[in-house]
Amino acid sequence: MSRLLLVVLAATAAFAADPPYAGKWKANMAKSDLGETTVTYTDAGSGQMQLMADGLSYTFRADGKDRPALLGQTAAWKQIDASTWQTINKLNGKVIDTDNLKISADGKTFTIETRGTKPNGAPLDETTVFERVSGGPGLAGKWKTKNVKNNSPNVLEFAAAGADGLSIKIPDLNVAVEAKFDGKEYPITGPTVPPNFALTIQKAGPSGFDMTELQNGKALYKVNYSVSPDGKTLTETGGAVATNEKVRVLFDRQ
């Protein structure tokens, strides 16, 4: 075999081992668009409310007690005053974060300040503002995301794994999964990962791939990741399967 051919084969192998999306990526919320995300609160009677988001729902009472919530978590709601609530969210009995919810004086906007500590010890600091679409007065009604400010965005890490696989990590959350591009389910691990959560991945062109997140075999979220021609940005597009609401998250290469 000629030396030139060996060089070519080596270069080809290196390219195969390092797809365009390999590397570390940090979410840039200022350049992202979560405008289609909605959440609905409904009076369920007997002092209860129902929350629905991403096609999932649960009922709660503002009595400060832990009750079953979304994706295997529990939520303890407490009403502070007529327009303010606090929710402590837990998984396996451990606090994940705390939401402080506030409706504006005119009832048109609704702000959630999420605070906590990530598994790696870093602070969690996110503020989401919603606009009222319908309903009222108070919490009851449909709300649509207006903007999200995240002072502690997570970093995504992608790396080739074997001949046809991908290692996916979120170091801040100690989340990890290794999967192949074969459409099969692979379990996701991490202290904040809901029970029985898995994902599938399939290639989508030379610079991207599709990912589906499932719980107990049911598809919940579908997104596409694609890298810009200059290799500097990664775009995540997609959302909840049940609602078909699309969001767009832009990541900068680190």
N, C-alpha and C positions, 0 to 999 in steps of 0.2 A: 504493500500500500504506500502511495506517495506521501511525502511530508505535507504537501498542500492539502491533500484529501483529509489527512489526520487533523489539520488545523480547522478545516471546514466542519468536520464532524464534531470536533470539540466545541466550536462556536454554536452549532445547532443544539447540542446537548445543553449548553449553558442557557440558551434562549428558552428551551423547553422547561428548564428547571426554574426559571424566573419569569413568570408571566408579567404583563404590564402592571397588573394590580398588586404585585408583591411589594411589600414594604409597610411603613407605618403611616397612618392617615388620621388627621385630627379634624373633627367636625367644625365647620365654620357656620354658626347659626345665623350670622348677619347676612350671609349669602344664600341661606336655605329658605324653603317655602313650605310651611306646614299649614297653609291656609284652608285646606279642605277638611281638616280634622274637626269633628264635632263631638259634643257630649250632651246627653239629655238627662234631665232630672224630672221625675214624675211623682206626684203625690200618690203613694200606694195605700193610703188609708191607715187608720189605727196608729197614727203617729209615725208611720214609716215612709221612706222615700226610696225610689228606685233609680239607680244610676245605670245608664247605658252608654257604652263607648266601644267602637270597633266591632259592633255586632254582639258584644258581650254585656251582661248585666248582673246586678246584684241589688238586694234591698238592704237598707240600714236604718238604724234609729240613732239619733244624736244623744246617746246616753253614756258615751264613754267606754262602752264594752266592746271587746274584740268580737267581730262577727265575720263569717265567710265573705270574701270579696272576689275580685277577678283573679283567674289563673292560679288558684290555690292559695292566694294570700288571705290575710285577715285585715280588717280595717276597723278602727275604733273612732267613731265620729263624736264630736262634742260641739255644741252650739255655744258660742261666746256671747253673741247678742243677735239682734234681728237680721244683721247682714254679714255676720262673721262666723266661720266654723274652723275647727281644727280636726285633722284626720291623721291618726298614727297608723302607718301601714307596716305589716309584719309578714315574714315568711318563716315558717317553722318556729314560730314564737320569738323570732329575733327582729328587732326594728330595722326596717329598710330605709324609711325616710318619714318625714312629717310634712304634711301639707297644711298651710294656712290659707284659707279661702275667704275672699272679701268681695262683696258686691258693691259697686259704686253707688253714690247717693241718688243718682238718677235712674239706677236700675238697668243701665244699658251695657255695662261691662262687668266682667267677673275675673278676678285675678287669683291665681294660685301660686303661692311661694313655696317651693319645695326645698327643704333643707335636710341635711343628714351627713353621714360619713360613709364613704365608699369602702368596700372591702380592703382596699390597699391603704386605707387611712387618710386619703385625701378628702377634702370637704365636698359635699354635694350642694350646689347652689344654683337653682333654676327658677325662673319666674315666667309663667304663661298667662297671657291676657286673652280672654275670650270676649266676643261681642254677642249680644242677645239676638237670636234669630226669631224666636217666638216665645210665647208663654209669659209667665209672671203673674202676680208680683213675687218677689223673693227668688229663691233658688230654682223653683219649678220652671221648666222651659227648655228650649234648645239653644245651645251656645256653640259658636264657631270660633276656632282659633284665629286671633288677630296677629299676635307676634309672640316669639319665645326668646327670652334672654337667658343664656346659659353661661355662667361664669366658671363652669368646671366641665367642659366638654370631654367626652371620652375619646380615647385613641383606639383605632382599629389596626390590627396587625394581620396581614396576609402573607403566607409563605407556601411555596410549593411543598407538597408532601408525597413522595414517591413519584411514580411515572404519570399518574393521572389523579392526583389528589391535592387538597388544599388544607392548610392549617389556618384556623381562624382564632384569634385571641382578642379579648378586650382586657388588657392588663389592669386597668383601674378597678374592674369588677371581678377580677380573677375568673373570667369566663373563658372557656376553651372548647374547641371541637375540631376533630380532624375528619374530613369527609372526602369522598371521591366524586368525580363528575359523572355519576351513574344514575342519578335520580332516586337513589335509595336513602332511607332515613339513617341519620347518625346522631347519637345522643349529645346534647349540650350539657356541659358541667359548669358549676359555679355556685357560690352561696346565694346569689340573687336570682338564679334561674328557676322558673316555676317547675313543679314536678312533671315528669314524663314529657319534657320538651326536647324536640329534635329538629333537624333541618335536612333539607336536600339541596344539592347544587347541580347545575347543568351549565355548560359553556354557552355563551351567547356572543358569537363573533370572536375575533382575535383579541379584543381588549376588554371583554366583560363576561359576566356570568349572572345567572338567575338563581335566587335563593328563595326557598319556601320554609317557613317556620311552622311546626306542627306541635300540637299537644294531644297525646293519646291517639295519634294517627290522623287527627283532623287538622287540615290546613287552616291556619289563622292569618298569616301574613305572607305576602309575596312581594319581593323587591328585585330590582335589577341593579347591578353595579357595573359602571363603565368608566374607563379612564379617558381623559382628554387626550387629543393628539400630541400635545407637548409633554404628557406624562406628569403634569404638576397637580392635577385635580382628579378626584374620584367623585362620581355622582351616584347617589342612591335614589332610585325612583320606585314608588309603589306604595303599598299600604295594606290595610285590613282587607281580607278576602270578602268578608260578609257585607261590607259597606261599599267597596270599590272606591273609597276615598283615596286620592293620590296625594302623596307628599314628596318633596324633593329635598334631600340633604346633601350639601356640598362638603367634601372633605379636602383639606390641603395636605399635600405630601410633606412628611416631616424629615 
